Amino acid sequence: MAARIDWEPWPESGYPAVFPAAIEVELTDGTTETLRIDDVDGSARRPWDAARVIGKFLDNCARVGVESTAAEKFSDALIGAAHPDLSALRSLVGATG
């Protein structure tokens, strides 16, 4: 599928003031459909709350096989630390199933 995807720079997008997105799809009958989002969900103007960020982190860890207890332990330690030790990320690599 990646071979069928093209991208191009979008200099007039307004980035970094906004984080827009656009996707154009060519259908099998040759017609095209376009969807634009002026400022994606999770941008500076549309931030996620902490629970949603943590949820996405845990979901991504699960998708690559990190054990949920290891991901939760890392997340809790990161959030609770005044000066987080990011070297602990290496432990997640060894926690994949």
C-alpha positions, 0 to 999 in steps of 0.5 A, a space after each residue: 500500500 505504501 507504494 501507492 501513497 504520494 506526499 508533497 510539501 505544503 508550504 502555504 498550510 499555515 504550519 506551525 501556527 496550525 497543523 492542517 491535514 489534507 488527503 486526496 483519494 483517487 477512486 477506482 472509477 477515476 474520481 477523486 475525493 478530498 478531505 481537509 482538516 484545518 487544525 488536527 485534533 491534538 494540536 496546540 490549539 486543540 490539545 489532548 488531555 493527559 488521559 488521552 495522551 497516556 491512552 494513546 501511549 499505552 495503545 501504541 505499546 500494545 500494538 508493538 507487543 509491549 506488555 501492558 504492565 511494563 508500559 503502565 509502569 514506565 508511564 507512571 514513572 515518567 509522569 510522576 518524576 520531576 526529572 524523568 529518566 528517559 533511558 528507561 525507554 530501553 526497558 520497554 524494548 525488552 518488554 515486547 512479547 
